[in-house]
Amino acid sequence: MSKLVAYFSASGVTKRKAENLAKSAGADLYEIAPAVPYTPADLDYMNPKSRSSIEMNDLSFRPPLAETSHDFSTYEQVYIGFPIWWYTAPTIINTFLETFDLSGKEILLFATSGGSTIDKAVRDLSAQYPDLNIRKA
């Protein structure tokens, strides 16, 4: 079975977990990179005017991706990793799911967090994309 680990990492924590997962699963690795990288100020969740706060307060916002033409057609299983932001997936994960065709693939979510579980993110993404086979890794 061909496997891919796609990940978004703003600070490097999720990247390290994704690299470990890809190595142990024998999977390819793909970074879900924003067109404009996040700075530490962008990630200041205590500041309501920070980029991440603004994005997560408008869940219809879709941060642009750095790359939008990758071919994922050969993969049967896709792990998607991200940090938990405001108890759910960052909106860039929505951008990724809406940009690339992952229909017919097994999508397994994993996340990093300082204290939240992935459960709300799994529920949210499953509800938003009912035609995708999304579940917790």
C-alpha positions in Angstrom: 0.0 0.0 0.0 1.4 3.4 -1.0 1.5 5.8 2.0 2.0 9.5 2.4 2.5 11.6 5.5 1.4 15.2 4.8 1.9 17.7 7.6 1.6 21.3 8.5 4.0 22.5 11.2 4.3 26.2 12.2 6.9 25.7 14.9 8.7 22.4 13.9 7.0 20.1 16.5 4.6 18.5 14.1 7.3 18.3 11.5 9.4 16.1 13.8 6.5 13.8 14.5 5.7 13.6 10.8 9.2 12.6 9.9 9.2 9.9 12.6 5.9 8.6 11.4 7.0 8.6 7.7 10.1 6.7 8.6 8.3 4.0 10.7 5.4 3.6 8.2 7.6 3.5 5.1 5.7 6.5 3.7 6.6 9.5 1.6 6.7 12.9 3.3 5.0 16.1 2.1 4.9 19.5 3.8 1.7 21.5 3.7 3.4 24.8 3.5 1.6 28.2 3.6 2.4 30.7 0.9 3.5 33.0 3.6 5.3 31.3 6.5 4.1 31.9 10.0 6.2 34.0 12.3 6.3 33.7 16.1 4.2 36.8 16.3 1.6 35.2 13.9 1.3 32.3 16.3 0.6 34.4 19.5 -2.8 33.0 20.5 -2.9 35.5 23.3 -3.0 38.3 20.8 -6.5 38.6 19.2 -4.9 40.5 16.3 -2.3 37.8 15.5 -2.6 36.0 12.2 -3.5 32.7 13.7 -6.1 34.3 16.0 -7.7 36.1 13.0 -7.7 32.9 10.9 -9.2 30.7 13.6 -11.9 33.3 14.4 -13.1 33.0 10.8 -13.3 29.3 10.0 -14.2 30.0 6.4 -10.7 31.6 5.9 -8.4 29.5 3.7 -4.7 30.4 4.0 -3.1 30.0 0.6 -0.6 27.2 0.1 2.9 27.6 -1.3 2.3 24.7 -3.7 -1.0 23.7 -5.3 -0.1 21.2 -8.1 1.2 18.1 -6.4 -0.1 14.7 -7.6 -1.4 12.5 -4.8 -3.1 10.0 -7.1 -0.7 7.2 -6.4 -1.3 7.1 -2.6 -3.9 4.9 -1.0 -3.3 6.0 2.5 -2.7 9.6 3.5 -1.7 10.6 7.1 -2.4 14.3 7.7 -0.7 16.0 10.7 -1.1 19.4 12.2 -0.9 21.3 15.5 -4.2 21.7 17.3 -5.3 25.4 17.2 -8.3 26.5 19.2 -9.2 22.8 19.8 -9.4 21.9 16.1 -7.3 21.8 12.9 -5.8 25.0 11.5 -7.7 26.3 8.5 -4.8 25.6 6.3 -5.8 21.9 6.6 -9.1 22.9 5.0 -7.2 24.6 2.2 -5.2 21.4 1.7 -8.3 19.2 1.6 -10.1 21.5 -0.8 -7.1 21.9 -3.1 -6.1 18.3 -3.6 -8.3 15.4 -4.6 -8.0 12.8 -1.8 -11.3 11.0 -2.6 -11.1 7.2 -2.3 -8.1 7.4 0.0 -7.9 6.4 3.6 -7.2 9.7 5.5 -5.7 9.3 9.0 -5.3 12.4 11.1 -2.7 13.0 13.8 -1.9 16.1 15.8 0.4 17.7 18.2 -0.9 19.8 21.1 0.0 21.2 24.4 -3.2 19.9 26.0 -6.0 19.3 23.6 -7.0 16.0 22.0 -7.5 15.5 18.3 -11.2 14.4 18.7 -12.8 17.7 17.9 -10.6 18.1 14.8 -11.6 14.7 13.6 -15.3 15.4 14.2 -15.0 18.9 12.5 -13.2 17.7 9.4 -15.4 14.6 9.0 -18.5 16.8 9.1 -17.0 19.3 6.7 -15.9 16.7 4.2 -18.4 13.8 4.5 -17.3 12.3 1.1 -13.8 11.7 2.4 -12.8 8.7 4.5 -11.4 10.6 7.5 -10.5 9.1 10.8 -8.2 9.3 13.7 -4.8 7.7 13.2 
